[in-house]
Amino acid sequence: METLRALIQGDLSPAGNKISLARQPQNFNYSIDGYSPVWVDSGTSALALALLDAKEKAGNVVDPKVVIPGYCCPDLVSAAVYAGVKPVVVDICVNDASYDLEALDLALADENTIAVIAVNFLGIKERLPEIKSLIAHKPIKIIEDNAQWFPASQDEHHFVGDYVLFSFGRGKPLSLLGGGVLFSKEPLAVKNVVLRDATTNLKRESLKIFLYNVLLNPQLYCFLNRAPFLKLGETRYHRHEKITEMSLLQKNIFNTNLLQYEQRKLEVEKNYDQLSELASLQNLNSMQAPRRKRLLRYPLLCKSSEQRIQILEELRSGGLGASPLYQRPIVEILMVRDLVEVRGDLKNSYEFARRFLTLPIHQYVKQSQISRIKAALALVNNLA
């Protein structure tokens, strides 16, 4: 019966909007005042480039380190390893994915620390003014990692980092199925680290985007979603191999997809915001903070791991696009533990990972599915 329902209604993906292949090469001129861009093949490459530059500018630091949060994407670790910088894991807040500032302050006291990565979590900015005050008079760079967010307009260009990066990979806010950019305040000190990609094939890249668009359709995505051997959504560590230039196709379609992104409606977000009336279902403090911007996915922090399990079971059985995101703190992801230095017990990161999930907000989410999601959440809330 469940398989029949999936064939009829389809399954929602956790994230992903259609990518336009309409080309506007003459309009590739995105800029941020006070920063210089380097367009590369991925957000991970942009982060690795920032860390290489920070290490070069730090001079003779014997054991360069970068601070990362206890709940984050393993790509932060792979970028640091590529750059030859040791990732130092610091705990996050209670009921918030931003740094525990006391724990962060202790890590920043290490004279080998050359940078701190300030992650924009699904569209919720880090507490950048507070971080900036902690590193005052210290030779530590701030890297604003906006891989999960993109400005809806230039009115949102409020940056304080020495480096600001964005990602255009699969499922990102402004997706081109690849590519990234690093904006730096100062000219880069590293030279000749961005390679030209000799394997670029415009027809092959266009075909990949076409197929990606087709498979986002819920009636087709359900076959991928229910194939256990694909292990969709599993968080894995991938070694970063090289930094190459952004492809010509991605540059050519950038402006068209930027316009689509800027015109995207926020109705699904607004519908989910009504869930705040069910106080026991939303425990993410930052959802009411000014640092919340346009979201990539809708974050939901449950009151317990048991409640999270119930919600995921209800929504996944209905093909409604719920996801546990990273599933576990960064140190528990396979292959990561031996690559990082851990400060403290990370108790908040462990607790956050046990209780967190996301809801989809992309273009395929319709009112009927929102109603089903609300009904499932109300059922779990009544059973609590």
Beta strands, then each sheet from edge to edge (+ up, - down):
strand 1: 36-40
strand 2: 65-69
strand 3: 86-90
strand 4: 92-93
strand 5: 96-99
strand 6: 113-119
strand 7: 141-146
strand 8: 163-167
strand 9: 180-184
strand 10: 298-301
strand 11: 341-342
strand 12: 356-359
sheet 1: 1+ 9- 8+ 7+ 6+ 2+ 3+ 11+
sheet 2: 4+ 5-
sheet 3: 10+ 12-
end
